[in-house]
Amino acid sequence: MQFNYVNPTQIFFGQGQIASIKQSISSANKVLVIYGGGSIKKNGVYDQVSDALSDANWSEFSGVEPNPTKETLDKAVKIIKEQGIDFILAVGGGSVIDGSKYVAAASKYEGDGWDILTGNHHVSDAISLGAILTLPATGSESNMGAVITKAETQTKLAFMSPYVQPKFAVLDPDVMKTLPEKQLLNGIVDAWVHVCEQYLTLKQDALVQDGYSETLLRTLKVLGETFNQRDNDKWRANLMWSANQALNGLIGSGVAQDWATHMIGHEMTALWGVDHARSLAIVQPALLRNQLDVKREKLEQMGINVFGLAQGKDLAERTIEAIESFYHSLEVETQFSEYQGSKEEAIEALIEQLSDHGMTQLGEHQQISLDNSRQILSHAIA
């Protein structure tokens, strides 16, 4: 267990914390506030941001879509370059924050910003940014990763850079009060799979990482089981903090990580617009069954410590069934049926995307080949 770990994002957690950004953004900054479809103007967040930025020189850019596209984000890059913006405030969920990270990096690059996603440009500088989280799910508010879609080619890729890690993040559970039920469910699933991608890998005796992962999974399980209490302040606060902790780098430090479920799920989202979390729930059970021998030991550990299952030869199999049942209890499907054409055509379309994007050896052992992915998809697609 060897690792370097630092998380420099300052967290302002709790009710009324949006006002705290006054201490983190200088009146000398020229700020671009980036947000999505405009819901922040209906739930009071926009007014709180306006009040907090009353002494700052700021402008706004709206319209960042779920699964943010390069095409939309490049418009914000142009504004930043033309107006000399030196600070970005992302106000939204993971899509807005991810998109803002791309804008922050691309604004310091003279070439095509997509080079950052393809690895043709290594980020060495970025506009400073902060985040106000409105939808807990991805943990993007305090990590250095982002996932961006190129609509023209239906390509969804990720990049990571410490230069785009938010300087601060505001996590006010009150902003969740007006979120649709589906988005709260997606938040639970997204955070759950984030933990699993760092936990359901190899047995490495990293007791802190395993123990904290299991605590997060049990917490998310309780939140799912008490979903009827989602209007409770404590319920909202626990989901917001759990989703943040699931992907802030801590539980993945010094342990093997997987992310194959994400890589395959990304292609579903790119081709058919499947909600990110829903794509994960579709792929994960089929992937775990395909990789049962590799993951058996950790699945058994999860079965005992998260679900309270009894020992037995089929413990790993029962753990996968418990995961799938958990998704079903949230009314989240674990098979995909909203494709065009035949099942075979849908599978081949996904395999072609994986191949084109170099996703030919996935998993903690790089053991998931395209043939494995095809087998996984044959069970994940109805």
Backbone torsions as a table, in degrees:
resi	resn	phi	psi	omega
1	MET	NA	95.9	178.5
2	GLN	-127.3	132.5	179.8
3	PHE	-163.8	160.2	168.0
4	ASN	-112.1	130.9	-178.0
5	TYR	-138.0	129.3	170.6
6	VAL	-150.2	139.5	172.9
7	ASN	-128.0	100.9	-173.1
8	PRO	-84.0	-1.8	-177.4
9	THR	-71.6	123.8	175.5
10	GLN	-80.2	128.5	-178.7
11	ILE	-101.3	127.0	169.4
12	PHE	-106.8	102.0	-173.2
13	PHE	-110.9	133.7	173.3
14	GLY	125.5	174.1	-176.3
15	GLN	-68.1	138.8	177.1
16	GLY	77.7	10.3	-172.8
17	GLN	-79.9	-9.0	179.1
18	ILE	-59.1	-33.4	178.7
19	ALA	-61.3	-20.3	-177.0
20	SER	-67.0	-17.7	-177.7
21	ILE	-65.9	-15.0	177.1
22	LYS	-57.2	-34.2	-177.3
23	GLN	-82.8	-7.5	-176.2
24	SER	-112.4	-13.8	178.5
25	ILE	-117.8	121.5	-178.2
26	SER	-75.9	148.1	175.5
27	SER	-64.2	-16.6	178.6
28	ALA	-82.1	-15.0	179.7
29	ASN	-70.1	147.7	170.5
30	LYS	-105.9	109.8	-164.9
31	VAL	-105.9	137.7	169.5
32	LEU	-112.7	118.4	176.5
33	VAL	-89.4	120.1	-178.6
34	ILE	-110.3	128.6	178.8
35	TYR	-144.6	-175.4	-171.2
36	GLY	-98.1	-120.4	-171.1
37	GLY	-84.1	-2.8	176.1
38	GLY	110.0	3.6	179.4
39	SER	-62.5	-25.4	-179.5
40	ILE	-67.3	-16.9	176.7
41	LYS	-84.1	-12.5	-180.0
42	LYS	-99.5	-24.9	-174.9
43	ASN	-102.8	6.4	175.9
44	GLY	91.1	-7.8	-178.1
45	VAL	-66.8	-42.6	-179.0
46	TYR	-58.6	-42.3	-179.8
47	ASP	-65.4	-39.1	178.1
48	GLN	-65.7	-38.8	177.3
49	VAL	-64.8	-44.0	178.7
50	SER	-58.2	-44.1	179.3
51	ASP	-64.1	-42.2	-177.9
52	ALA	-67.6	-27.9	-178.6
53	LEU	-99.4	17.8	-174.5
54	SER	-59.4	-27.5	-179.5
55	ASP	-97.6	1.7	-175.4
56	ALA	-103.4	159.8	174.2
57	ASN	-93.5	106.5	-173.3
58	TRP	-139.2	154.4	174.7
59	SER	-136.7	179.4	-174.1
60	GLU	-136.9	154.9	175.3
61	PHE	-136.6	121.0	-177.5
62	SER	-118.0	171.3	174.8
63	GLY	100.9	9.1	176.0
64	VAL	-68.8	122.6	-173.3
65	GLU	-88.6	163.8	168.5
66	PRO	-58.0	140.7	-171.2
67	ASN	56.2	70.1	-169.4
68	PRO	-58.7	139.3	-176.2
69	THR	-101.3	145.8	174.3
70	LYS	-53.9	-40.8	-175.4
71	GLU	-60.4	-43.0	177.8
72	THR	-71.3	-44.6	-174.7
73	LEU	-66.2	-31.5	178.9
74	ASP	-62.6	-26.0	175.6
75	LYS	-66.3	-37.5	177.0
76	ALA	-70.8	-36.2	176.2
77	VAL	-58.7	-43.5	179.8
78	LYS	-61.6	-42.9	179.0
79	ILE	-61.6	-44.2	-178.4
80	ILE	-61.8	-43.3	-179.1
81	LYS	-68.2	-38.0	-177.9
82	GLU	-73.9	-33.9	-172.7
83	GLN	-103.3	-1.6	178.7
84	GLY	67.5	35.6	177.6
85	ILE	-63.5	138.8	179.7
86	ASP	-124.7	6.4	175.2
87	PHE	-152.5	136.2	177.7
88	ILE	-112.0	132.4	172.5
89	LEU	-113.9	109.2	179.5
90	ALA	-87.9	124.2	-178.8
91	VAL	-121.5	101.8	-177.7
92	GLY	164.3	-160.5	177.4
93	GLY	-92.2	-159.8	-175.5
94	GLY	-59.8	-35.2	-178.4
95	SER	-65.3	-45.4	179.5
96	VAL	-65.4	-41.8	-178.4
97	ILE	-69.4	-44.0	175.5
98	ASP	-57.9	-47.2	-179.9
99	GLY	-60.4	-38.8	179.5
100	SER	-66.6	-33.1	176.2
101	LYS	-64.3	-42.7	176.4
102	TYR	-60.8	-46.0	180.0
103	VAL	-60.5	-42.6	-179.4
104	ALA	-60.4	-41.5	-178.7
105	ALA	-77.8	-44.4	-177.1
106	ALA	-66.2	-26.1	-179.3
107	SER	-69.8	-16.8	178.2
108	LYS	-103.7	16.4	-176.9
109	TYR	-130.0	134.5	-177.1
110	GLU	-85.7	-15.3	179.8
111	GLY	-88.1	-165.1	178.0
112	ASP	-74.0	124.6	-177.2
113	GLY	-57.6	-24.2	179.8
114	TRP	-64.1	-20.4	176.1
115	ASP	-57.7	-28.0	179.2
116	ILE	-65.6	-38.8	-177.7
117	LEU	-76.4	-32.5	-178.0
118	THR	-86.2	-7.1	179.6
119	GLY	87.3	5.6	178.7
120	ASN	-79.8	-12.5	173.4
121	HIS	-133.5	126.4	177.8
122	HIS	-93.9	120.3	-176.6
123	VAL	-64.5	125.0	178.5
124	SER	-124.2	0.9	179.5
125	ASP	-165.9	155.3	178.4
126	ALA	-160.8	155.3	171.9
127	ILE	-64.5	139.0	177.0
128	SER	-64.8	145.3	177.7
129	LEU	-144.0	155.4	172.5
130	GLY	-129.1	169.0	-175.1
131	ALA	-137.2	141.8	167.9
132	ILE	-117.0	111.1	-173.6
133	LEU	-81.2	129.7	177.1
134	THR	-115.1	-12.6	-178.8
135	LEU	-141.2	106.2	-177.8
136	PRO	-75.1	129.0	178.8
137	ALA	-172.4	-59.1	-164.8
138	THR	-91.8	-20.4	-175.0
139	GLY	75.7	6.6	-175.9
140	SER	-61.6	-20.5	-176.9
141	GLU	-67.8	-17.5	177.7
142	SER	-140.6	40.2	170.2
143	ASN	-139.3	179.4	-172.6
144	MET	-109.9	19.9	-178.7
145	GLY	-106.9	156.5	176.3
146	ALA	-153.2	148.1	177.4
147	VAL	-123.0	126.5	-174.5
148	ILE	-128.2	146.4	179.3
149	THR	-110.2	136.7	170.2
150	LYS	-100.8	103.9	-172.8
151	ALA	-61.1	-36.0	-176.3
152	GLU	-56.4	-37.7	-175.7
153	THR	-115.2	5.4	-177.2
154	GLN	53.4	45.1	-178.2
155	THR	-111.2	129.3	179.3
156	LYS	-121.8	114.8	-176.0
157	LEU	-129.9	162.9	-178.4
158	ALA	-118.6	156.2	168.6
159	PHE	-142.8	158.3	177.4
160	MET	-133.1	139.2	176.4
161	SER	-160.4	133.4	176.2
162	PRO	-64.1	-19.0	-179.1
163	TYR	-70.3	-18.9	-179.5
164	VAL	-106.5	9.4	175.4
165	GLN	-66.7	127.5	179.8
166	PRO	-57.6	140.4	177.9
167	LYS	-69.3	-34.6	177.9
168	PHE	-148.8	161.7	175.7
169	ALA	-142.9	131.8	176.2
170	VAL	-98.6	122.9	177.7
171	LEU	-119.6	93.0	179.5
172	ASP	-108.2	107.0	-177.0
173	PRO	-58.6	-19.9	180.0
174	ASP	-61.8	-28.4	-177.1
175	VAL	-68.9	-12.4	-179.6
176	MET	-82.3	-8.8	-172.9
177	LYS	-59.3	-31.0	-176.1
178	THR	-103.2	7.9	-179.0
179	LEU	-71.2	140.4	175.1
180	PRO	-62.7	151.2	-179.8
181	GLU	-54.3	-40.7	-177.1
182	LYS	-61.5	-37.2	-178.6
183	GLN	-71.2	-33.8	175.7
184	LEU	-66.9	-42.1	176.6
185	LEU	-61.8	-43.1	177.5
186	ASN	-59.6	-37.6	-179.9
187	GLY	-63.0	-41.3	177.9
188	ILE	-62.7	-48.4	-177.2
189	VAL	-64.5	-44.5	-178.4
190	ASP	-59.7	-48.8	180.0
191	ALA	-63.7	-39.4	179.5
192	TRP	-58.7	-48.2	-177.7
193	VAL	-70.5	-33.6	175.6
194	HIS	-57.3	-43.8	178.5
195	VAL	-65.2	-45.5	-177.5
196	CYS	-60.2	-36.7	-178.2
197	GLU	-64.6	-20.6	179.8
198	GLN	-106.2	-8.4	-174.1
199	TYR	-113.1	-41.9	-177.2
200	LEU	-84.8	63.4	-178.7
201	THR	-129.0	-109.0	-177.6
202	LEU	-102.7	152.5	172.9
203	LYS	-82.5	111.8	-174.9
204	GLN	-122.1	2.5	179.4
205	ASP	59.6	33.0	172.1
206	ALA	-87.2	85.8	-167.6
207	LEU	-63.2	-38.5	-179.7
208	VAL	-68.0	-48.5	-179.0
209	GLN	-62.8	-44.1	178.4
210	ASP	-63.8	-46.0	-177.4
211	GLY	-63.7	-41.0	180.0
212	TYR	-69.8	-38.7	176.9
213	SER	-59.9	-43.7	-179.8
214	GLU	-66.6	-36.6	175.5
215	THR	-61.8	-44.6	179.0
216	LEU	-63.6	-42.8	179.7
217	LEU	-64.4	-42.7	177.9
218	ARG	-63.9	-38.5	178.5
219	THR	-63.5	-47.2	179.5
220	LEU	-63.4	-36.6	176.8
221	LYS	-61.9	-45.3	178.2
222	VAL	-62.2	-42.2	180.0
223	LEU	-63.1	-36.9	175.6
224	GLY	-67.1	-41.3	-179.2
225	GLU	-69.9	-23.6	179.8
226	THR	-110.7	31.5	-176.5
227	PHE	-59.2	-25.3	178.1
228	ASN	-69.0	-8.5	177.4
229	GLN	-102.9	19.7	-173.6
230	ARG	-64.9	-14.2	176.4
231	ASP	-86.2	4.1	179.7
232	ASN	-86.0	136.0	-178.7
233	ASP	-57.2	-41.2	-178.1
234	LYS	-68.2	-38.0	178.3
235	TRP	-60.6	-47.9	-179.3
236	ARG	-62.0	-44.4	-178.0
237	ALA	-62.6	-40.7	-178.4
238	ASN	-69.2	-35.7	176.0
239	LEU	-68.1	-43.1	-178.0
240	MET	-62.3	-41.7	-178.1
241	TRP	-75.7	-37.6	178.2
242	SER	-62.2	-45.3	-179.7
243	ALA	-63.2	-36.4	177.1
244	ASN	-66.0	-46.8	-176.0
245	GLN	-70.1	-23.0	-179.5
246	ALA	-65.3	-26.4	-176.2
247	LEU	-143.4	47.1	174.1
248	ASN	-104.7	8.4	175.3
249	GLY	100.1	-17.0	-172.0
250	LEU	-70.7	-53.2	-173.6
251	ILE	-72.2	-14.1	178.0
252	GLY	-94.4	-1.4	-177.2
253	SER	-71.0	123.7	174.0
254	GLY	75.4	9.3	179.4
255	VAL	-125.5	159.3	176.6
256	ALA	-67.5	143.6	178.2
257	GLN	-124.6	156.2	-174.0
258	ASP	-105.7	-82.6	177.6
259	TRP	74.8	8.2	177.2
260	ALA	-66.3	-38.2	177.4
261	THR	-57.4	-40.6	179.1
262	HIS	-67.1	-44.6	-176.7
263	MET	-61.9	-42.2	178.6
264	ILE	-71.4	-42.2	179.0
265	GLY	-61.7	-37.0	178.1
266	HIS	-56.9	-37.3	-178.3
267	GLU	-69.8	-33.9	174.9
268	MET	-63.2	-42.3	178.9
269	THR	-65.7	-42.7	-178.6
270	ALA	-64.1	-39.3	-176.4
271	LEU	-81.4	-39.6	-170.6
272	TRP	-126.5	4.3	176.9
273	GLY	70.9	23.4	178.5
274	VAL	-64.0	134.8	175.1
275	ASP	-50.8	138.3	-175.9
276	HIS	-52.8	-51.8	-177.6
277	ALA	-61.7	-38.8	-178.6
278	ARG	-66.6	-35.3	177.5
279	SER	-64.7	-34.9	179.7
280	LEU	-67.5	-41.9	179.2
281	ALA	-66.2	-29.6	177.7
282	ILE	-71.5	-43.6	-173.3
283	VAL	-80.7	-40.5	-166.6
284	GLN	-58.7	-50.6	-178.0
285	PRO	-59.5	-41.2	178.7
286	ALA	-65.5	-38.7	179.3
287	LEU	-66.6	-42.4	-179.8
288	LEU	-63.4	-38.9	178.1
289	ARG	-67.5	-37.5	179.0
290	ASN	-67.1	-32.1	-176.4
291	GLN	-107.8	28.6	-173.3
292	LEU	-57.4	-44.8	-177.2
293	ASP	-65.1	-37.4	-179.4
294	VAL	-69.3	-36.7	-171.4
295	LYS	-105.6	6.0	-172.3
296	ARG	-54.9	-46.0	-173.8
297	GLU	-63.4	-43.6	-179.5
298	LYS	-75.3	-31.8	174.7
299	LEU	-62.6	-41.1	178.2
300	GLU	-64.0	-41.2	177.6
301	GLN	-61.6	-42.7	178.6
302	MET	-65.2	-40.9	-179.9
303	GLY	-58.2	-43.0	-178.7
304	ILE	-74.2	-49.4	-169.3
305	ASN	-85.8	-20.3	179.7
306	VAL	-106.5	-45.6	-175.5
307	PHE	-98.6	-10.1	179.7
308	GLY	69.2	32.5	-179.5
309	LEU	-80.5	155.2	179.8
310	ALA	-82.3	153.2	175.5
311	GLN	-59.6	157.7	178.3
312	GLY	163.6	161.0	-177.7
313	LYS	-62.2	-27.8	-177.3
314	ASP	-101.7	22.9	-176.4
315	LEU	-59.3	-43.6	-179.0
316	ALA	-62.5	-42.2	179.1
317	GLU	-62.8	-41.5	178.9
318	ARG	-67.7	-29.8	177.2
319	THR	-66.6	-42.6	177.7
320	ILE	-62.4	-41.1	177.4
321	GLU	-61.8	-37.5	179.3
322	ALA	-67.5	-39.1	176.2
323	ILE	-61.7	-46.4	-179.3
324	GLU	-63.8	-40.7	177.9
325	SER	-64.4	-35.3	176.8
326	PHE	-60.9	-46.1	177.5
327	TYR	-61.2	-43.8	-178.9
328	HIS	-63.8	-34.0	178.3
329	SER	-65.2	-22.9	177.3
330	LEU	-93.0	4.9	-176.5
331	GLU	60.7	38.4	176.3
332	VAL	-108.1	125.3	-176.2
333	GLU	-72.7	151.1	176.7
334	THR	-117.9	14.4	169.1
335	GLN	-137.9	148.3	-176.4
336	PHE	-106.2	131.3	-178.9
337	SER	-130.6	-3.9	-173.3
338	GLU	-92.7	48.6	177.9
339	TYR	-107.4	165.7	177.5
340	GLN	-98.8	148.8	179.0
341	GLY	79.2	-156.9	-177.5
342	SER	-86.7	165.8	175.8
343	LYS	-60.0	-42.7	-179.1
344	GLU	-61.5	-41.1	179.1
345	GLU	-65.6	-38.8	178.5
346	ALA	-64.0	-44.1	178.9
347	ILE	-61.6	-46.3	-177.8
348	GLU	-66.0	-34.5	176.8
349	ALA	-62.0	-41.1	179.1
350	LEU	-70.0	-40.8	178.7
351	ILE	-63.1	-39.3	178.2
352	GLU	-63.4	-41.0	177.7
353	GLN	-63.1	-45.8	179.4
354	LEU	-60.2	-43.0	-179.9
355	SER	-64.5	-46.1	-179.1
356	ASP	-60.7	-30.7	-176.0
357	HIS	-98.5	11.7	175.3
358	GLY	74.5	16.5	-178.6
359	MET	-89.5	61.0	-173.4
360	THR	-104.9	-8.9	177.4
361	GLN	-142.5	91.6	-174.2
362	LEU	-107.4	169.7	176.3
363	GLY	96.7	170.0	-176.0
364	GLU	-65.9	-23.5	175.9
365	HIS	-105.9	6.5	-172.1
366	GLN	57.1	34.2	-171.7
367	GLN	-97.6	-6.5	-177.5
368	ILE	-92.3	99.1	-179.8
369	SER	-81.8	176.0	175.1
370	LEU	-60.9	-34.1	176.5
371	ASP	-63.9	-42.2	175.5
372	ASN	-62.2	-43.8	179.4
373	SER	-60.9	-38.4	177.7
374	ARG	-63.5	-41.8	178.0
375	GLN	-64.8	-42.0	178.3
376	ILE	-60.0	-46.7	-177.2
377	LEU	-68.1	-29.2	178.7
378	SER	-64.1	-26.4	176.9
379	HIS	-94.0	-27.9	-176.6
380	ALA	-81.0	-22.9	-179.1
381	ILE	-102.4	128.7	-177.2
382	ALA	-73.3	NA	NA
